Amino acid sequence: MITYEWLYILAGAFFAIWSLLSLRDRLWGNAAFWGLLAASFFLGSHVSDFVNGVLVLAMVGIAGIGGLKRSDPQTTSPQERFDYAKLFGNRLFIPALIVPITAVAGTLLYNFTPLSETGLFEERRETLLLFGIGVLLALVAAMAWLRPPAIAPAEEGRRLLDSIGWAAILPQMLAALGAVFALAGVGDIIGGLAGEVIPDGSVFLTVVVFALGMALFTMIMGNAFAAFPVMAAAIGIPLLVEDYGGNPAVIGAVGMLAGFCGTLMTPMAANFNIVPAALLELKDQNGVIRQQIGTAVPLWICNVAIIYIGAFLLWN
């Protein structure tokens, strides 16, 4: 059976390679940071929470003292990339499309055919595992088609990763923070406050508060994955699902989308909003956010309507 652990090992292998390449180039901070991250993927499931916490604190320390530097590996020049783009055109996107096609088509094929009876993939992990397989297939296809040097994928990956820096793992850290908040009882406190404000039986208002909370907590914490455990424990499960009998699938899925609307409007989502501005050398650091607000607000309104209609009016 292919389990989640295989995906951790795959991710750890990539970070380990980037760590070794940084070590070769005497980028000690980069080597230590990506090496610690690789260790967390390789060993995280097999060591204590305390050890995992120490690994995280060590990475925070390296990033905090400015230990991460931009690397300058020997990759293709801007002119070579322009020539490739002119030669292949939009066909260059074919390897990238392999990843989502493998994940979506593979999941449907596995779940709705006799393949599901083989037990090939860990239950409820099929899509993510197939996503990882899609990445490997895309890598093989790109190598066979473009025939770059064997080390090119590692060097290009390192160039991009070092350009982003510590913000590349911000979603993972914030998701963990959301779980910590949920275990600390923050959701129960918010749920108690919401119960005092929302009139009994007001389903629509409860939906609005839930979606608004998802967006606001996402803006504060930088990622909807961090906001979801808190808002699900506060309002989503006890009020919308248990008290009002809403469809949990719609509430969970579209509730996350409401949170992503907050992602579009916050500098805390540095890897989405601040890093692109830096890479594009925009004069306005918040230029990406300003362009996205006009999409985020009406999209949030649509998400509220979808939750109310899909989880309650059509469900009940």
C-alpha positions, -999 to +999 in steps of 0.1 A: +000+000+000+012+035-009+008+056+022+011+092+032+046+084+045+058+078+010+048+114+002+068+127+032+098+107+020+095+122-015+093+157-002+122+151+022+143+138-006+139+170-026+148+192+004+178+170+012+191+174-023+187+212-021+205+211+013+234+192-002+237+216-032+237+246-008+264+229+012+284+224-019+282+262-026+290+270+010+256+285+017+257+273+053+224+288+064+205+275+034+220+240+038+211+239+075+175+253+069+166+229+041+184+200+058+163+205+090+132+206+069+142+174+052+148+158+086+113+169+097+098+151+067+119+120+071+116+117+109+086+137+119+063+107+122+088+087+142+100+112+168+083+131+196+064+164+194+092+179+214+119+169+188+097+183+160+093+215+179+130+218+183+135+213+145+109+241+139+126+265+164+160+258+148+146+268+114+130+299+128+163+308+144+181+304+111+155+325+092+154+351+120+191+359+118+190+362+081+207+329+074+189+322+042+206+337+011+197+338-026+216+311-045+230+316-080+233+281-095+244+276-130+211+273-149+198+286-182+203+323-189+173+347-195+181+346-232+181+308-233+147+308-215+134+333-240+146+311-269+129+281-254+097+300-249+098+311-285+106+276-298+080+256-278+054+283-271+025+271-249+036+235-252+060+243-223+029+241-200+023+204-209+045+190-181+028+213-156-007+201-168+003+165-161+002+171-124-035+182-120-046+157-147-030+128-129-044+139-095-080+145-108-083+117-134-064+093-112-087+099-082-118+094-103-104+063-119-093+048-086-125+056-066-151+047-093-136+015-108-126-019-093-092-004-087-105+009-053-107-027-042-070-033-046-061-011-016-032+004-036-035+038-018-041+047+018-078+054+023-088+091+019-052+100+008-056+090-029-057+126-043-026+138-025-007+106-033-016+109-070-006+145-069+029+134-058+029+108-086+018+134-110+049+155-101+072+126-108+055+119-141+058+156-151+094+156-142+101+124-162+082+139-192+100+172-191+134+155-189+126+131-218+112+160-239+137+188-233+167+167-224+183+192-200+214+182-178+204+156-152+210+181-123+189+208-139+156+200-120+175+202-087+193+234-095+162+251-109+142+240-079+168+254-056+170+287-075+133+292-072+131+280-035+160+302-024+143+332-041+112+326-020+131+317+011+115+309+044+081+320+031+079+287+011+070+268+042+048+294+057+015+275+049+028+244+066+037+264+097+005+283+098-016+251+094+002+237+124-005+269+143-042+265+136-041+230+151-024+244+182-050+271+185-078+245+182-062+223+209-058+253+231-095+259+231-096+291+210-124+277+190-145+271+221-140+307+232-150+321+198-180+298+197-192+311+231-189+347+220-207+339+187-235+322+206-241+353+226-243+375+194-261+353+169-299+350+176-311+314+181-323+298+148-307+324+125-291+300+100-282+327+075-265+350+100-246+320+114-233+312+079-222+349+075-204+349+108-187+316+100-176+328+065-165+361+079-146+345+107-128+322+081-118+353+061-107+374+091-088+346+108-071+338+075-061+374+072-046+374+107-029+340+105-020+341+068-036+308+056-071+293+056-056+260+068-047+277+100-081+294+103-102+263+096-096+242+127-105+273+149-137+283+130-148+247+125-146+241+163-162+274+170-191+276+146-189+251+117-194+218+136-214+228+167-238+253+151-240+248+114-237+210+113-250+197+146-276+223+156-289+233+121-282+200+103-262+215+074-243+195+048-208+191+063-191+187+029-204+220+016-197+238+048-162+225+050-152+229+013-168+263+007-158+275+041-122+270+031-129+290-001-143+318+021-110+317+040-090+319+008-108+351+001-090+364+031-057+351+018-061+374-012-063+404+011-035+400+036+003+406+037+004+377+062+001+354+033+036+364+023+043+335-001+012+345-021+012+382-019+045+396-008+070+372-024+055+376-059+057+414-055+094+410-045+102+386-074+084+409-099+103+439-083+070+459-080+074+494-065+043+488-043+049+459-019+011+455-015+004+458-053-007+422-056-031+426-027-046+458-042-053+440-074-070+411-057-094+428-034-119+435-062-121+397-068-119+386-031-149+406-018-176+395-044-161+360-043-167+359-005-203+370-010-208+342-035-193+317-010-218+328+016-247+322-008-233+288-018-230+276+018-265+288+027-282+274-004-261+243-009-258+232+028-293+242+040-319+251+014-311+222-010-298+198+017-328+200+039 
